[in-house]
Amino acid sequence: MKNLFTLLAILLFSAGTEQAMAQCKTYFTNKAGSVLTYNMTDHKNKPSGTYKIEIVSANKNATEISAKTTFTPTKGQAFTAAPYVVKCKNGIMSMDVRGLVANAGGQQIEADVTASFVEFPATMKVGQSLPDAETTVKSKMNGAAMGDMNIKISERKVVGIGAVTVPAGTFNAVQISSVQDLKMKVAGISIPGSKIIINEWFVLGVGMVKQESEIKGGMMGRLAGGKSKMELATIK
C-alpha cells in the first residue's frame, strides 16, 4: 500500500510559440516509445520494486503527451495504470493524475478521479513557490465500493538547483519539495489522515530522476511510515 501512495507523487508531473514548445519538452520526455525505469527502496533502504514511465504518444508539437506507468513490486504482481496526460500551454507544463490506480494483485480496481493538474513553469528559480493541486479518487474493486480519498498537494517550492547523481548518471536538476495531505473514507467512515513529505528532482529533457518521500501520521503512517526513495536507473 505504501508504494501505491508513494507513486502519487510521480503521477503527481505549451501550445503557443515555438519557444514555448521547446520549454514544454524540458521537464518531461516526449518521444513516443521512450521508457524511464526507476529503482525503488523502502524505509530500510531495501529494494521494494521497480517503476516505469512509458510515453504512449505525443502530438506533432509535443503540446499533449500521453504516458502510462507500471509498478512491479519485489513480491507480488505488476500493475499498469491507465494513461495520464501531460499538456503544455503558454509556457506552463501541467500533468494530470488519472494514472493513480490500476490492476493490483489480480483484482480490478476502478477509479473515478476528479481531474486535477500539477503545474511546472518553464522557468524556475530557487525560492519560487508553485501552485497547489487537489484531487479526489472514488474507487471500486469488482464493482464494490472501496472508499474515497482526497489528496491535497501544497507547499510546493523550488528548494535547489544543481547536480544530482542517480544510477542513470549525474544530472543538473531542479529540486521541488511539497506536502501531500491524504484523507480517506471507507464505507462512509473517515480514517485518520496522513501526510507525505516529498522531495523531487526534475531534469531538462528527461523528467523526474529522483524522489524521496516520508509518510507521517494516520493509518498510512502506522502501516508504512518512514522514508522511501526512487531513482532513475535507465532511459530507453
N, C-alpha and C positions, 0 to 999 in steps of 0.2 A: 504493500500500500504506500509505503514511503516513496518508492521510486515513481509511482504514478503522479504524486503531487510534486515531486522534485522536477519532473518533466515539464510541469506547468510553465515553470519559468521560461523553459525553452520555447513552449508554444506561444508563451507569452513573449517575438522578433517580429516617378513624378511625371505624371503625364504633363508635359509642358515643353520647355525649350530643350535643345539638345544637351545643354549644360545640366539641366535638372535630371534628364535621363541618366547621364553619367553618374550623378550624385546618387541616384537610386540604386545603382549597382554596387555601391560601396559597402553596405552592411549586410548584404545577403547574396549568396551565389545565385546566378540567374541562368546558367546553362542547363538546358533540359538534359536529364540523364546523369547529372552530377550527383555524387553521393558523399556525404560527410559522415564519418564514423567516429563515435566518441567512446572512450573507456570510462566506466562509472565505478566509483569506490564508495563504501559506506562509512559510517562514523568511526569504524575501527581501521579505516584505510585498507580494507579488504575489497577485492573485486566484487561488484554486485551486478554487473551486466554490461551490455553494450547498447548504444543508442544511435540510430541512423536517421539522417535527414536526406531525403531524395527529392530532387527537383523534377516534378512530373511534367510541367510545361511552362513556357514563358511566351508572352505575345511578342510581336515584332520589335517593339521598342522597350521591352522589359519593364513596362509600367504595371503589369499584373503577372504575378508568378504563382504557380500552384505547387505546393510541396506536401509530402507526406512523411510521417515518422514511423519508425519501427523500433520497439524496445524488446530486447532479448535478455531476460534475467539469467544469472548464473544457474539458477534452478527454476524450472518451470517453462511454460510455453510462451513463445514470442507473440506479440500482438502488434498490428499495424493500425494506426489511426487514420480516419478519413482525411482526405486532403484539406489543407487550410490555404489561405490566400495571403500573399504579400503584395501590397499596392504602393504605387508611387504617384504623388501629386503635389505640384508646387514646391518641390524640393523636400518633401516630407515622406519618409518611408513609414508605412503602417502595416502591422502584422495582426491577423485575427487569431482567435483561439478555438476554432472549430475542430482542431485535431486533438482535443483534450482526452477523449476516451475512445476505446475501440474494443476488439475482442480480447478478453482476458481469461486465461485458464480454460479455454474452450467454451466459455459462456458468451452469449450475445448480449452486449451492453448497448442499449440505445440511449442517445443523449439529445436532449433539446437544449441547445446552447444559445443564449442571448448574444447576438453579435456584439463584439467588443474589439477594439483595435488598440494596440500599443504603438506609440509613435516614436520614431527616431529621426530627429532633424538631420539634414545633410551635413551641417557643420556643428560640431560640439566642442565645448571648452571646459576645462576643469572648474568646478563650482556651479556649473549650469544645472538648473532644475528642469526636469522633463515632465510632461503631462501624466496625470494618473490614468488608470483604466479600471473598469469593473465589469464583471460578467456573472451570469447565473447559469448553472447547469442543473437540469432536471433529468434524472437518469432512470432507466428501466433495465431489467435483466429478464429475458424470456417473457416479456410482456408485463411483468410485475414491477410496480414502482419500487425503486430503491431509496430514493430520497432527493433532496435539493441541496445544492451547495452554492454559496455566494462567495466570490473571490474578489477582493479589492486590492489593487496594486497601487501603492502610494510611496511617497518619499523617494521617488526616482531622482537620482542625481549623478552627474559625471564626477567621479572622485579621483580619476587619474588618467594620464595618457603616457604610454611608454612601452618598453619591451616586456613581453611575457613569453615564457618557454613552456611548451607542451610537447607530447610525443611527436606531433606532426612537424615541429620546428619552432623557431623563435619568430615572433611577430610584433609589430608595433600596433598596440591595441588601445581602444578606449574602454576604460573600466566604468561600469554603471552599477550603482547599488540601489536596492529597492526593498520594500517590505510588502509581503502578501498576507492579508488577513483572510482567514478561511472560516466561514460559518456554515454549519451543516444542520439539516433536519432529516430525520429518518422516521417515517410513519407519522409525520407531523410533530415529532418531539425534537426540540433543539438539543444539540450536542455541544459541549464546551468547545469554543473556537480555538484555533491555533494561529500562530504567526510563523512565517518563513522569512528569515533574513537572507537576502540573496546578493551576491556579487557576480557580475558577468563581464567578460572581456570580448569586445567586438572588433573585428579587423576589416579594413577596407578590402573589398573584392572577395571576401571569404564568408564573413558572418561571425557567429559566436564561436570562440575557440576554447573558452573555459568558463565553468560555472562552479561557484561554491555556495552551498546553502545550509541553513541550520533551522530546524523545526523546534519551536518553543511552545509549551503550554497545550492545554486541551487534550483531546483524545489522540490526535496525531503525535503530539509531543510525548505522550506516555507510550504509545506503540512503536514509534520510530523516531524518537528525538535524537538530537545530536547533529554533527556536521557531516555532510557528504560532498562529493566532488565529481565533476565530469570534465574531461579534457579531450580535445580533438586529437585523434590518433592517425587518421588517414583522410586524404581528399582524392577522389577519383572523378 
